[in-house]
């Protein structure tokens, strides 16, 4: 598919409104995947989508997954990542301590993941990082060590 209009149509089918962004990516809501966000990485050399995907693949079947929003799909070149959408936490939801493998404690990088209890059907919320394109998991490993953090706002 090399036609620019086809690419534009596909983009608008998948991506709805721009809801965020950072140094190398833009984040969009999605009408067809309302429980997900679409992260588009255009800049060469940052690889934050790939870092998030690889991080999720390493933690997804471990107890450490509780700290990360789930990745659902990545494009073959890593420029498009589909991730679980989180809800905005209240100030009381921000813990004093976080795992040493997380960093960049900007409040906007964290949210609440909603899980539905299979037995009761009731939702529960878990505090997670949804922007972990830079993290220390590869350097520090999966460890239970915690650090006191100072939360900040842009």
N, C-alpha and C positions, 0 to 999 in steps of 0.2 A: 504494500500500500504506500505509494509514493506521492499521492496527490495531497497537497497541503490542505485543501478543503475537507478531505476525509479525516485527516489528523485533527483538524479543528473541531469537526463534528464529534469525533470520538472523545476528545477532551471535554467538550461541553456535555456530553452524555454522562461521563463519569464524574466530572468535577462540577460542583455547584457554586458555592460562594467561597472566596478566600477568607479564611478565618485566622491565619497566622503566617509567620515566616521568620526566618533568621538569616544568618550570614550566607547560607548556600541553598536554602530551600524555601518553597512556598507550600502552605498547607491549606487544603480545601475540604469543605464538607461535600457530601455526595447524596444526591437524591435517590440513586438506585441502591446505595449501601449506607443507609442512615446511621447505622451503628459503627461506621468507620470514618476515618479521615484518609485523604489522599495526599501524600507528600511527593512533591515534584522537585527534583534536584537537577538544575540546569548547569550549574558551575562545574567545571572540570577540576578534578583533583581533591575534592573534599570527601567524597565517599561516605557521607553520613548515613544515607539510606542503607548502604551495604553493611556498615558497622552495626546499625540497629538490627538488621536482618540476621547477621551472624551472631550477635549477642543473644537475640531471642532464640535462635536455633540451639545455642549452648545451654540456656537456662530453662527452656520451656517445660521440660519434664523433671524439673528439680524443685525443691522448696524455695529456691531463690526467684522463681518466676513471679512470686507474689509482689515483687518490687517493680515489675515492668509491664507496661501496656503490651498486649499481644500483637505481633506482626502477623498478617494474614496472607500477604502475597507480595512478591517483588518482581519487577520486569527483568528480563534477561540481562540488560545492561545496567540495572540498578537505579535508573533515573526515576522510576515510579515505585513507590512503596505504599501498600494499603495496610493501615494499622487500626486497631480498636480505638474507637472514640471514647474519651473520658469526659467526666463532668467536672466543673469547676469546684474545687474544695473551699470550704469555709476557713477562715483564719485558725479556728480551733483544730482543724484536721491536720495541720502541719506538725509532724513530730519533732521533738528536740534532737533525736538521734536518727541517723540514717546509715546504711551499710557503707563501708569504706570503698567499695567498688563504684559508688555513684559520686558524681561531682556536678558542678554548675548548678548550684542550689537557687536558681531563679524560680520564683513561685510559678511563673508561667510554664515551666517545664514539667509540672506535676499535675495530676488529676485524680479523680476517683473512678475506679473501674467497677462496673456493676456486674455482679454474678447473681444468678437466680438459683436458689436452693432447690434442688430436684425433689426433695421430700415435701417441702412446704409451699413451694412456688413463690416464696418471698425473696425480694432482692436484698443483697448485702453489698456494701461498698468497701473497697480496698484502696488505700492510698498507693499510687503507682507513679513511676516516671514515664512520661510519654514522649520525651525528647532526650534520648540517650545515644545520640549520634557521636557524642564524646563521652566516654566513660572510662573507668579504670579497671574493668573486669579482666582484661587480658593481662594487665600488669600486676594486679593484686590477687586475682583468682576469686573463686567462689568461697568466700569466707563469712563467718558469722560475726566478725569484728564490726563494731559500730563506731561512728564518729559523731561528735556534737557538731551541729551545723548552724550557720547563720544564714537565714533565708533573706533574700533580697528581691527587690522589684526594680524593673527598668526605669 
